[in-house]
Amino acid sequence: MSALGRSGVEVTDLAFGAAVIGNLYTEVGEEQARRAVDAAWQRGVRYFDTAPHYGLGLSERRLGAALRERPRSAYTISTKVGRRLEPSDGAGDDLANGFAVPATHHRVWDFSGDGVRRTLDACLERLGLDRVDIVYLHDPDDHAEQAFREGYPALEKLRSEGVVGAIGAGMNQAEMLARFVRDTDVDVVLCAGRYTLLDQSALTDLLPAAVARGTSVVVGGAFNSGLLADPKPTATYNYGQAPTELLDRALHLKSVADRHGTTLRAVALAFCAAHPAVASVLVGARSAHEVHDCADQFATPVPASFWQELRDTGHLPADAPVPGEAPS
């Protein structure tokens, strides 16, 4: 378990990302979703992340139901604000936004102070909880002014009131997260897809800033939405079709991992976890089988020779920490 910044909120090294049980891309049955959460608990995972965006609230409802019989003090849960859900006529589906659910609601971008509180209240209702441990501003890329001027102060007030234990921002980019780390008093940032074996852009600014400020980083998207889990022509990268160049790189990394007696999934997870700023690696899984596989891969030691070959061949920056090295 690692504490987030100075908050005292603790997370496990491996975390469960609940976007997929919100029917990301394809439907997941109720029982399958429940078994995935149960398997994560069985494997010692005690940090669970969700958001209203994930399946128009379906992820929150399913996660809350699956955790309801667990002792509340035994786990950490995070959700997100910035997309407020408003009822719609329910016609059609939400696949244009990536989720195989009926379009019962539509999303409204809202990083205002009132919007933050209203969104969090709705999150708690869907989760069936009276509190969450962590709240992130979710994808404020095109709403930076309102997020910094109104959304962040609202979270800071909620933290000071004891409504939440830790606050932060979650994004698919590193640059604005570095600004949150430098210019605010966030406890944690969730960086998705920008610190992986294929993309180390977070290494330039965000991760050094986090170390300097004592801010924790949760890394999501360790597999870059699929390419590093199973590199093949149909694999996705950052939620779209994987470019040929990146597919070739992923296949090369897989061949190196195979030669060193390990797997691409194991090295992808180990790389994310090795940086001293990283408190937890967040992995989405849509079934108990996928959960057990992720937990097995996460626990698999990676030979030092693998990392050395990547550095020798220029596939890994010299300043990227790897497992077993003392932090510089």
N, C-alpha and C positions, 0 to 999 in steps of 0.2 A: 504494500500500500504506500502511496505517495501523497503528501499534503499538497494542495494547490496554493502556490504563492504563500501568503501569510494568513490564509483564510482558516486553516484547520480542517477544511473539507478534504476527505481522503478518497482516492480512486485506486483501483487495481491496475496493475501494469497492462492487462488486457481488458478491453471494454467491449460492450455489446452495442452496436449501432442498429437502431430499430427502424431505419428507413425502409429496409427490405420487407419487414413484416407489415408495412403500410402499403403493400402491393406495388413496390417499385418495379416498373416494367411489366411484370406479370402477376397474376393473382397468387396469393398464398392463403391456404385454407386456415380457418380458425384454429383447428387442432394442431396443424403444422406449426403455426406461429407460436402457440403455447409451448409446444415441445422444444422449439428453438430456445425460448427464454429459459425453460426448465433445464435444458442441457447446459446453457451458459452458467446457471447457478450451480449445477452439479460440478462444473469444472473450475469453480472458484471465482468466477467473474462477479463483481459486486458494483460495477459502474455501468449504468445503462443510459443511453442518450436517445432523445427523440425530438420531435418538433411538430407544430401544427401543419406545416407544409407537407409532411410525409403522409400521403394518402388522405389529405383533407381531414386530419384528425384521427384517422384509423389507427395509425401507429401508436398514438398516445392512448387511445382506448384499449388496444390490445395489450400494450405494455403494462398499463395500470392494472388490468384484470389479471395478468399473469403474475404480477408481484403482490397482489392484494393480500395473500395469506402469509407473506414473508414478514418478518419483524422489520418495521420501518427503520429502525436504527442500524440494521444490518447491511443496507445498501445505499448507494449514492445515485441520484437520478438528475439528469439535466434535460431542460427543454429550451425553446428559443422563442424570441419575440421579434417583431418586425413585419411579419405577414399576418394580418388579422383575417380571420375567416368570417365571411358574411354569407347568409343563406342565398341560394339561387333556385331556379325552377327545377333543377335536378335533371334536366335533359342532357343526354349525351354522357361522355366520360371525361376523365381527366388525363388521358394518355398524352395529350399535347404537353402536359407538365411532367410527364414521366410516370404517372401512377394509374394503375388499372382499377379505378374506383369510379362510381357514379359521380357526376358533377353536381353534388348536392350543395356545394358552397363555391364561392370564388374568393380569391386572395386579394387583399387590399394592402398595399405597402403602407406601413404606418410605424414610424419610429418616434412619434410624439410621446410625451410623458403619459398622457391619458391612454394612448394606444398601447403602450407597454403594459400598463396596469390592466387594461381590459383584456388584452391578449393573454397575460399570465393568469388572470382569473378563469378564463375559458380553458386554458391548459389544465389547471388544477381540477376543474370540473370533469374534463374528459379522463384525466388520470385517476380520479377518485381519491385525490390526496389533499391535505391541507397545507402542504409545503413541498417545494422542490429544493434541491441542494445547490444547483447551479443554473443560472439563466444566461444565455448568450444572445447578443444582437445577431440576427441571422441574415447574412448576405447583404450588408448595407452598401455594396459597391457603388450603386447609383444614387445613394441617399446619404452620402457622407456628412453633409452639413447638418441635417436633422439628427442623424445618429449621434454625432458628437455633441451637438448643442442641446438636444432634448432627450434622446434615448439613453445615452450613457448616464447623465445625471439622474434619470428616473431609476435606473438600476442601482446606482450608488445609494440612493435614498432607500430603496427596498432592502439593500444590504445593511444599512445603518439601523433600519427598523427591525432587523432580524427576520424579515420575511424570507430571504434567501441567504445562503451561506457564502456563495462565491459568485462573481459576475465576470463576464467576458464577452468576446465576439467570436463568431464562427464564420469562416469564409473559405472560398476556393482560390484565394490569392494570399500572397505573403506581405505585399507592400503595405496595405492598409492595416493589416494586423500589427505590423511593426510600429505603425503610428499609434495604435491603441496602446501598445506596450510602453512606448516612450512618453506619450502625452497624457495618459490617464492612469488610474490606479486599479486597472483590472487585475484579477487574480490569475486568470487563465485565458488563453486563446485556443480555439480549435482550428487547426490548419489542415484543410483537406486537399490531398493530391499534390502539394507543393514541397513535400519532403519525402521522396521515394527514390528507388534505384534509377528511375528514369527522369526525375525532375528534382533537383536540389536547390531550387530558387530560394527557399526559405533559409538556406545556409548563408546567404549574402548579408542579410540585415536582420530578419526576424529572430532567428535563433540566437545570434550573439546579443541582441538587445534583450531578449528574454533572460539569458544568463546574467547579464549585467544588472538587470532590474529585479531579479528574483521572481520573475513571472513564469508560471508553468505553461507548457504547451501540450495539448492533446493533439496527436497526429491522426487524421482520418485519411481514407483513400490510399492506404498502403499499397493496394494492388492497382491504383489508378483506374478504378471502376471495373477491373476485370482482366486487363491485359497482362498484369504480372501474376495473376492467379493461374491463367491458362492461355498462354499466347498461341493464337491461331487466327486465320484470316477473318473470322467473324467476331473476334474479340473487340470489346469496347475500351476506349481510352478517354477518360474524363467525360463519360456519358455519351460519347459519339463513336463512330466507326474509327478504329485504330489506324492511323496513317502507316503506310508501308515501312517507312524508315524506322518508326518506333516499334513496329512488329518485329522487324529484323533485329533491333537491339534487344528486345525482350527474348527472342529466340536464342540469341547469342548468350545472354545471361543464363538462360535455362541450361544451355549446353555446358557452360562453365560449372554451374551448380551440380549438374549430373556427374561431371568428371571428378568433382571433389566429394562425391558421395552424399550430397544433400539435395534439397529441392528449392525451386525458385520461390515458392511460397514461404518457406522457412527463412530464406535470406532476405526477402522483401520485408518481412515483419521484424527480423532482427536488426536490420539497418535502421528502421524508424525508431526502434526502442533505444538505440545505443547513444543518442545525443543526450548530454546531461540536462538539457532544458526540458526534455520530453518526460512527462509524468505518466502518460498512458497512450496506448495504441488502440484506436477504435476500429473495429471490424464488423461489417454487416454480414449477417448470415440468415438465410431463409429457411433453414431446416436444422434439426438436431445433428444430422450428419455433418453439415458444413461447420457447425459450432465445434464439434469434436475434432474435426480436421484442423481448424484454425488453432485450437488450443494445443493440439499435438505439434503442429508446425512451430508455434510460438515457443514451445518448450524444447525444441530440437536445437542442440548446439551446432553452430556453423564453424567448420574448420578455419583456422587462421589463414591457411593457404589460399582459401577462396578469396578473402579480402585482399591478400597480397597480390594475387593475379589481377584482380580488378584495378588495383592501383598501378601495377606495373604496365598494364595495357591502356591506361588512360580512361578506363570506364568508371572510375570513382575519383572524385577530387581528393587531393592529399590531405585537406583540412577537414574532411568528413569523418567524424568519429565512427569507429566500428567496435563491436563487442570485444571485451577483454582489454581494451586500451584505457589507460588512466586519462581522465579529462585533462585537456591542456589548459 
